Amino acid sequence: MKIAVPVSKDNKIESHIGDTESYIVFTISDTKDIEGVKAVKSPGGCGCNTDIASTLASDGVNVVLAAGIGGGSTKAFNRSGISVIRGCEGDATESVKRYLKGALVDKGSSCGNHQPHNHKDINFITHAPEIVSLNRSSHQCGCGHGNGNSCNHN
């Protein structure tokens, strides 16, 4: 089993997954001990419009422990076969240990700051440069992306 945690520079779970600079991937033994740890650089932005879900899945990650994460990001991880435990906080290593003991439960959607935004403005440049084959002038996060195009938000 592998568990990924989006972290801040001080090994705390990042308050919003889109703000993380890296994920710590914990390799877990059959006896539920941490047997390996490595960092994976974040592509920047939310999991809903980057390839981080497929990157982590291809590395064998089964679970993501997150604090603030929106529905689009959660769906992207789930589509890649990764379970998401939302509403986590504190030290990443301690949170993984709590999860392994069964002491962490999913607290549901935890991202009140991820509101739909119009990519005609600066948010498109900072939030979704990775989205391709998309009518960018009409794109609204969480919608059908205009002209029949779609991504992991739906």
Sequence and secondary structure as in RCSB ss.txt:
>XXXX:A:sequence
MKIAVPVSKDNKIESHIGDTESYIVFTISDTKDIEGVKAVKSPGGCGCNTDIASTLASDGVNVVLAAGIGGGSTK
AFNRSGISVIRGCEGDATESVKRYLKGALVDKGSSCGNHQPHNHKDINFITHAPEIVSLNRSSHQCGCGHGNGNS
CNHN
>XXXX:A:secstr
 EEEEEE TTSBB SBGGG SEEEEEEE TTS EEEEEEEE  SS GGGSSHHHHHHHTT  EEE SB  HHHHH
HHHHTT EEE S  SBHHHHHHHHHTT         TT    BTTSHHHHHH TT  SS TTT BTTS  STT  
 TT 
